[in-house]
Amino acid sequence: MIDIENKEFVDDFSDYLRIDKNYSENTVESYMRDLKYFLTYTDKEILNITKKDIDNYILHLLPSYNESSINRIIASIKSFYKYLAVYKGFINISEDVECLQRKKKLPKYLSIEEVDNLLDIELNTPFDHRNKAILELMYSTGLRASELINLELNNVDTLNMVVHVYGKGSKERIVPMSKIAVNYLDMYINNYREDLFVKGKPKTDALFLNNHGTKMTRQGLYKIIGKIAHEKNINKEITPHVLRHSFATHMIECGADIRSVQELLGHENVVTTEIYTHLANNFIKDNYNEYFNRSKKEGN
């Protein structure tokens, strides 16, 4: 049942659809039905509803409705808030809400066995330790290639096991790291990173250095990962984005909440993350280390 504080706005919207838009009675009823269910779900006054409430409602619908039905419901909600913005002076909180993308291909990702194989690097040189730290960090955080190469020493907090990441639009997010990633980062930073500087060249604060002692490039990162994959006889194209997808996929497989995965990946909209819900069939766990800690395999 629609809250009495919301009824006036809903009734006005219904009149607008009938009179101004000249929609058929069936179309108006469809809009009203979608709106009624949404407002009943939120159980809030319209003034107090946020974009997060809309995202949560979409997540609520995902297990029970098909793509077309959900997109119709989203369209009804967006139309309502556009009306409120134009005619009632409200902020349009639905402006950035996206419809589900049709026929989107599932992302390529590695199996856990393939990840273990990729990360099983023989550590002989400072570059080996750098590569090990890179792969462990990428797999335990889902960082984008650009985010990884732009990391500086002060972005990594190994004591608190987090990394400060600046993603799209220079937005900062704090991402937890697994114990094993922290171990190999500490080892690389304290024992081997200094060896990668080239004598006579100025030093940089970049976390990961190339063979010139300068900040690693995106192309260099792709080349390193591809070379390791080839050496491991993994017959898949492996890129930083494949590791990012593997991180997200394995998180969902192990019971992570999609909202948590959205935050970790730095997705602006939960709809972007919903592609991983094809794997969300396990129970939800609360603690990051409970469902994403490879350290036990390493004997730490």
C-alpha positions in Angstrom: 0.0 0.0 0.0 1.3 3.4 -1.0 2.2 5.7 2.0 -0.3 8.6 2.4 2.6 11.1 2.1 3.4 9.7 -1.3 -0.2 9.3 -2.6 -0.5 12.9 -3.9 2.7 12.7 -6.0 1.6 9.3 -7.4 -1.9 10.5 -8.2 -0.5 13.6 -9.9 1.9 11.5 -12.0 -1.0 9.2 -13.0 -3.0 12.3 -14.2 0.1 13.5 -16.1 0.4 10.2 -17.9 -3.3 10.2 -18.9 -3.7 13.8 -19.8 -0.4 15.2 -20.8 1.1 12.1 -22.3 -2.2 10.7 -23.5 -1.2 7.1 -22.6 -3.7 4.3 -22.7 -5.3 3.1 -19.6 -3.4 -0.2 -19.7 -0.1 1.7 -20.0 -0.9 3.9 -17.1 -1.9 1.0 -15.0 1.4 -0.7 -15.8 3.3 2.4 -14.6 1.3 2.7 -11.5 1.7 -1.0 -10.6 5.5 -0.8 -11.0 5.6 2.4 -8.9 3.4 1.0 -6.2 5.6 -2.1 -5.7 8.7 0.1 -5.6 7.3 2.5 -3.1 5.9 -0.3 -1.0 9.4 -2.0 -1.0 11.2 1.2 0.1 8.6 2.0 2.7 9.8 5.6 2.8 8.4 9.0 2.0 9.4 10.1 -1.5 11.5 12.9 -0.2 13.7 10.4 1.7 14.2 7.9 -1.1 17.8 7.8 -2.5 19.4 6.3 -5.6 20.7 3.5 -3.3 17.1 2.5 -2.6 16.5 2.2 -6.3 19.7 0.1 -6.8 18.6 -2.1 -3.9 15.2 -2.7 -5.4 16.8 -3.7 -8.7 18.9 -6.2 -6.8 15.8 -7.4 -5.1 14.2 -8.1 -8.5 17.1 -9.8 -10.2 16.4 -13.4 -8.9 12.7 -13.3 -9.7 12.3 -11.2 -12.9 13.6 -11.5 -16.4 15.7 -8.7 -18.0 12.8 -7.2 -20.0 10.6 -7.0 -17.0 13.3 -5.3 -14.9 14.1 -2.8 -17.6 10.4 -1.9 -17.8 10.2 -1.4 -14.1 13.4 0.8 -14.2 11.8 2.8 -17.0 8.7 3.4 -14.9 10.7 4.6 -11.9 12.9 6.8 -14.1 9.8 8.4 -15.7 8.3 9.1 -12.3 11.4 10.9 -11.0 11.8 12.8 -14.2 8.3 14.0 -13.8 9.0 15.0 -10.2 12.1 16.9 -11.3 10.4 18.8 -14.0 7.0 19.6 -12.4 7.7 19.4 -8.6 11.2 20.7 -8.3 12.7 17.4 -7.0 16.3 16.3 -7.6 16.2 13.4 -10.2 17.9 10.7 -8.2 17.2 8.2 -10.9 19.2 10.0 -13.6 22.2 7.7 -13.3 20.2 4.5 -12.9 21.0 2.2 -15.9 18.9 -0.5 -17.5 20.3 -4.0 -17.7 22.5 -4.4 -20.7 21.0 -6.9 -23.2 22.9 -10.0 -24.4 26.1 -8.9 -22.6 28.7 -11.6 -22.9 29.9 -13.1 -19.7 33.5 -11.9 -18.8 36.4 -14.2 -19.5 38.0 -15.4 -16.3 40.4 -18.0 -15.0 39.6 -21.0 -12.8 41.1 -21.1 -9.4 43.5 -23.8 -10.6 44.7 -21.6 -13.5 45.2 -18.6 -11.1 47.3 -20.8 -8.8 49.4 -21.9 -11.8 49.8 -18.3 -13.0 50.9 -17.1 -9.5 53.3 -19.9 -8.9 56.3 -17.9 -9.9 59.9 -19.1 -9.1 61.5 -16.2 -7.2 65.1 -15.8 -8.4 65.5 -12.1 -9.3 64.1 -8.7 -8.1 61.9 -8.7 -11.2 60.4 -12.1 -10.2 59.5 -10.6 -6.8 58.0 -7.6 -8.5 55.9 -9.8 -10.8 54.8 -11.9 -7.9 53.7 -8.9 -5.9 51.9 -7.5 -9.0 49.9 -10.6 -9.7 49.0 -11.3 -6.0 47.9 -7.7 -5.6 45.8 -7.7 -8.8 44.1 -11.0 -8.0 43.3 -10.1 -4.4 41.9 -6.6 -5.2 40.6 -6.6 -8.8 42.5 -3.4 -9.7 42.3 -2.1 -13.2 45.6 -1.9 -15.1 45.6 1.9 -15.0 45.0 1.8 -11.2 47.8 -0.6 -10.6 50.5 1.2 -12.6 49.6 4.6 -11.0 50.0 3.3 -7.4 52.7 5.0 -5.4 54.4 3.7 -2.2 52.2 5.8 0.1 49.0 4.3 -1.4 49.8 0.9 0.1 49.1 0.3 3.8 50.4 -3.1 4.6 49.9 -2.7 8.3 46.2 -2.3 7.9 46.1 -4.5 4.8 44.5 -2.0 2.5 45.4 -0.1 -0.7 44.2 3.4 -1.5 43.1 3.4 -5.2 42.3 6.3 -7.5 39.9 5.0 -10.1 37.8 6.5 -12.8 37.1 10.2 -12.3 39.9 10.3 -9.7 37.6 8.8 -7.1 39.3 7.2 -4.2 38.4 3.9 -2.8 40.0 1.8 -0.1 40.4 -1.9 -1.0 41.4 -4.7 1.4 44.3 -7.0 0.4 44.7 -10.6 1.2 47.5 -11.7 3.7 49.5 -13.3 0.9 49.4 -10.1 -1.2 50.6 -8.1 1.8 53.4 -10.6 2.4 54.8 -10.4 -1.1 54.3 -6.6 -1.3 56.3 -6.2 1.9 59.0 -8.5 0.6 59.2 -6.6 -2.8 59.1 -3.1 -1.2 61.6 -3.8 1.6 64.1 -6.1 -0.1 63.9 -5.8 -3.9 62.3 -2.6 -5.2 65.5 -0.6 -4.5 67.4 -2.9 -6.8 65.3 -1.9 -9.8 66.4 1.7 -9.8 69.0 2.5 -12.5 72.2 4.3 -11.4 72.3 7.9 -12.4 68.5 8.2 -13.0 66.2 10.1 -10.6 64.2 7.9 -8.3 60.4 7.8 -8.5 57.7 7.1 -5.9 55.9 4.7 -8.3 55.2 1.4 -6.5 56.1 -0.9 -9.5 59.2 -0.1 -11.6 60.2 -1.3 -15.1 63.6 -2.3 -16.2 64.5 1.4 -16.7 63.9 2.1 -13.1 60.9 4.2 -13.9 57.1 3.9 -13.5 55.7 0.8 -15.3 53.6 1.4 -18.3 50.2 -0.1 -19.2 51.8 -1.9 -22.2 54.6 -3.2 -20.0 52.1 -4.6 -17.5 50.2 -6.4 -20.3 53.5 -7.8 -21.7 54.6 -9.1 -18.3 51.3 -10.9 -17.6 51.2 -12.4 -21.2 54.8 -13.6 -20.9 54.1 -15.4 -17.5 51.0 -17.0 -18.9 52.9 -18.3 -21.9 55.6 -19.7 -19.7 52.9 -21.5 -17.6 51.3 -23.0 -20.8 47.9 -21.4 -20.0 46.1 -21.5 -23.3 44.0 -18.4 -22.7 44.5 -14.7 -23.4 45.4 -13.3 -20.0 45.2 -9.6 -19.4 44.9 -7.4 -16.3 41.1 -7.3 -17.0 40.9 -11.1 -17.1 42.5 -11.1 -13.6 40.0 -8.4 -12.5 37.1 -10.6 -13.8 38.6 -13.6 -12.1 38.8 -11.8 -8.8 35.1 -10.7 -9.0 33.9 -14.1 -10.2 35.7 -16.1 -7.5 34.4 -13.6 -4.9 30.8 -14.2 -6.0 31.4 -18.0 -6.2 32.5 -18.0 -2.6 29.5 -16.1 -1.4 30.4 -12.5 -1.5 27.5 -10.0 -1.6 27.3 -8.2 -5.0 27.1 -4.8 -3.3 30.5 -5.5 -1.7 31.9 -6.6 -5.1 30.6 -3.4 -6.6 32.4 -1.3 -4.0 35.7 -3.3 -4.4 35.7 -3.0 -8.2 34.8 0.7 -8.0 31.7 0.4 -10.2 29.6 3.5 -10.1 26.4 1.6 -10.7 25.4 -1.8 -9.4 24.0 -2.7 -12.8 27.5 -2.9 -14.1 28.3 -5.5 -11.5 25.2 -7.5 -12.0 26.9 -9.5 -14.8 28.5 -11.5 -12.1 25.2 -12.6 -10.5 25.1 -15.7 -12.7 27.4 -17.1 -10.1 25.7 -15.8 -7.0 24.3 -19.1 -5.7 26.1 -19.4 -2.4 25.4 -18.0 1.0 26.6 -14.5 1.9 29.6 -14.1 4.1 30.5 -11.0 5.9 34.2 -10.9 6.3 36.6 -10.4 3.4 39.3 -12.7 4.7 36.7 -15.5 5.4 36.0 -15.9 1.7 39.1 -14.5 0.0 42.3 -15.5 1.8 44.7 -17.7 -0.2 47.4 -17.5 2.5 46.4 -21.0 3.9 47.5 -22.5 0.6 50.9 -20.8 1.0 51.3 -22.2 4.5 51.2 -18.7 6.1 
